[in-house]
Amino acid sequence: MLNPDHEQVIYLRLPQSLKEEIKKAAETDGLSINSWVVNVLRLRLRERQGFPPPPPAQRALPTPAEALHSYLTDEPLVTPCGRSGACPGTTDSPEVLHGVHWCRECGIRIG
C-alpha cells in the first residue's frame, strides 16, 4: 500500500513572468516557492471538492507562556479560529505540508 503522505516531485514548464509573480507572492507570504505552490494547489483542490475556503486565522497558536498563563489563571485560550477553550489546533499536532501548519479541525493556516 502506498503512503499518501509520501512526497512526490512534479516538474512544471511555465513562463518566466509567471514564475516571478509566484516568487513575489511566496516572498510576501514568507514562504518558499515550493510551499506557496503546494498551499495554492491544496486550497484549489479543497475548493474543487466543494469545501469552503478556510477562514483566515484570528490569531496565531498560543505560545507556551500563554498556555501557562491560561492554566494558572483558569482563563480559556483563544484558538486560531477565534474560539475560546480547547481546540484540536492547540492540543493536537497540526497537519504539516512543506513546513506550513494547518489546524486539522478548522482548516486554518496556523504557522
C-alpha positions, 0 to 999 in steps of 0.5 A, spaced: 500 500 500 502 506 498 503 512 503 499 518 501 503 522 505 509 520 501 512 526 497 512 526 490 516 531 485 512 534 479 516 538 474 512 544 471 514 548 464 511 555 465 513 562 463 518 566 466 513 572 468 509 567 471 514 564 475 516 571 478 509 573 480 509 566 484 516 568 487 513 575 489 507 572 492 511 566 496 516 572 498 510 576 501 507 570 504 514 568 507 514 562 504 518 558 499 516 557 492 515 550 493 510 551 499 506 557 496 505 552 490 503 546 494 498 551 499 495 554 492 494 547 489 491 544 496 486 550 497 484 549 489 483 542 490 479 543 497 475 548 493 474 543 487 471 538 492 466 543 494 469 545 501 469 552 503 475 556 503 478 556 510 477 562 514 483 566 515 486 565 522 484 570 528 490 569 531 496 565 531 497 558 536 498 560 543 505 560 545 507 556 551 507 562 556 500 563 554 498 556 555 501 557 562 498 563 563 491 560 561 492 554 566 494 558 572 489 563 571 483 558 569 482 563 563 480 559 556 485 560 550 483 563 544 484 558 538 486 560 531 479 560 529 477 565 534 474 560 539 475 560 546 477 553 550 480 547 547 481 546 540 484 540 536 489 546 533 492 547 540 492 540 543 493 536 537 499 536 532 497 540 526 497 537 519 504 539 516 505 540 508 512 543 506 513 546 513 506 550 513 501 548 519 494 547 518 489 546 524 486 539 522 479 541 525 478 548 522 482 548 516 486 554 518 493 556 516 496 556 523 504 557 522 
